Amino acid sequence: MAKVALIGASGAVGSRLLRELSDRGHTVTGIARNPEKIVALPGVTARKGDVFDRQGLADLI
């Protein structure tokens, strides 16, 4: 399976993608400004990140 970084993992679309990736057995780093809003799922690690913080986002990815 793949390792995936998902930006916006707590949003409407991101949360659905996150669940699908988890269900398919991928290892996912879910990135959101509020990582506590990321649903706890198998293979998912929640991380705090912001799309406007280029260096911070690059470090997470």
C-alpha positions in Angstrom: 0.0 0.0 0.0 1.0 3.6 -0.4 2.0 6.4 2.0 -0.2 9.4 1.5 -0.1 13.0 2.9 -3.7 14.4 2.8 -3.9 18.2 3.3 -7.3 19.3 4.6 -8.1 15.9 6.2 -10.7 17.3 8.5 -12.8 19.0 5.9 -15.9 17.8 4.1 -14.1 16.2 1.1 -10.9 15.5 3.0 -12.6 13.5 5.7 -14.3 11.3 3.0 -11.0 10.8 1.2 -9.3 10.0 4.5 -11.8 7.2 5.3 -11.5 5.7 1.8 -7.7 5.7 2.1 -7.8 4.1 5.5 -10.3 1.5 4.3 -8.0 0.6 1.5 -5.1 0.0 3.9 -2.9 3.0 3.1 -0.7 4.8 5.6 -2.0 8.4 5.8 -0.6 11.5 7.4 -3.7 13.7 7.8 -2.8 17.4 7.8 -5.2 20.1 9.1 -5.0 23.4 11.0 -7.0 21.6 13.8 -5.7 18.1 13.9 -8.0 17.2 16.8 -10.8 17.3 14.2 -9.3 14.5 12.2 -11.2 11.3 12.7 -9.1 8.5 14.3 -8.9 5.7 11.8 -6.5 2.7 11.3 -3.3 3.8 9.6 -3.9 7.5 10.1 -1.6 9.9 11.9 -3.0 13.4 12.5 -0.6 16.4 12.2 -1.0 20.1 12.5 -0.3 22.0 9.3 -1.4 25.0 7.3 -1.3 25.3 3.5 0.0 28.8 3.8 3.1 27.7 5.8 5.2 26.4 3.0 8.2 25.3 5.0 6.1 23.6 7.7 4.0 21.8 5.1 7.2 20.7 3.3 8.5 19.3 6.5 5.3 17.3 7.1 5.3 15.9 3.6 
